[in-house]
Each structure stands twice: as structure tokens, then as C-alpha cells.
Amino acid sequence: IEALWPAAGRRLARTFAQGEVQAWRGVRCATSNRLPVVDCMADGLWVCTAMGSRGLSFSVLCAEVLSARLHGEPLPIEARLANQLLN
């Protein structure tokens, strides 16, 4: 984690060192509102994540929203709905 995203690696280092994380098997990344996240994190790095168990359903929609955002095209869904994905 430290090699890919140093800031996250530093924040998680103690959790791993204390043995609080045993395995990632069976873990699905999800948000509290169960909506995926399409967002620019830093330095042009975009993430499309937190689809949970709905990855097959959300993946195409999120890819379309991300593509429209990157290329300055109209969003494929209503702006109020897209804003729930674009944090």
C-alpha cells in the first residue's frame, strides 16, 4: 500500500502492525449509503470504487459517468443523480 499510495499506507501501518487486519478475503468495498464513488483523488488520479455487491450493475454506469467527466461531455444521467456518485 505504501508504494502505491504513501498517505494511505502511513495511515494503515499501525492497524496492520497491531494485527487488527487478518485478511481481505470476502470483503466488499461499500459506502454507508451503498452508492459507488467516482471521484478525482489527487494529481489527476480518478477512482471508481465502492460498488459492493452491485458491481455488475454499477460498473457500466460509473464508467460512462467517469468518461463523460474526463472528456467534458454531457453526463449520461441527470445531474442530481450523477452528483451522488461524483463526490
N, C-alpha and C positions, 0 to 999 in steps of 0.2 A: 504494500500500500504506500509506503514511504517513497518508493521510486516513481510511482505513477501520480500520486497526489500528496506531496510532502505535508501540507497542512492537515489533511485528514489523518495521515499516518501518525503525526505527533499527537493529535487528539485521542487516537485509539490505542496508542502504545501502552498506556497504563492498564487499560482494560484487558489487553492481550497478555501483558506481563503478570497480572494478578490471576490469570487462568479463568476469568469470567466468560470468555468465549471458548467453547469447546469445539464447535463445528458450525459450518454454514449450511449443512445439508438440510433440505426441507424448509428453508427459509425463503419467503417471498417478500420482495420489496414492495411495500404499500404505504400509502399515506393515511392519515386519520380520516379523511373524507372519501377515501377509496378512489380518488381520481389520479390519473397519471400526471407526471410533471414533465413539461417540455420547457427548458429554460437555458439561458446563457449563464454559465457559472462565472467564468473569468477568462480574459485573454482570448475570446472567440471560441472557447470550449463549450459546446452545447451538449446537454444531456436530454435523453428521452427515457425516462425511468418510472419506477413505482407503479407498474401496471398490474402487479399482484397476480391473481389467478385469471385476469381478464386480458392477458397479453395478446391472444389471438384476435380478440375483438378490438382492442385499442391500438394495436401496432400500426395498422394502415392509416387510421385517422391521425394518430400522432405524427407519423411520417409525413403526411400531407400538410399538417399544420406547420411542422418544422421546415419543410421545403418552401412553403409559401412565405414564412418568416425570413428565411435566409435569402430568398430571391426577390423580396419586396413585392410579391404577388398578392392578390386578394385571398383572404382566408377561405378555406373550403366549408366553414360552418359560421354561424352567427358570431359576431364579435363577443357578445356576452358569454357564449359558451367557450369560445377559444380562450378568453381571459381567465377562465377557471383552470385551464391547462398551463397557460403561459404565466408563470409567477413573476 
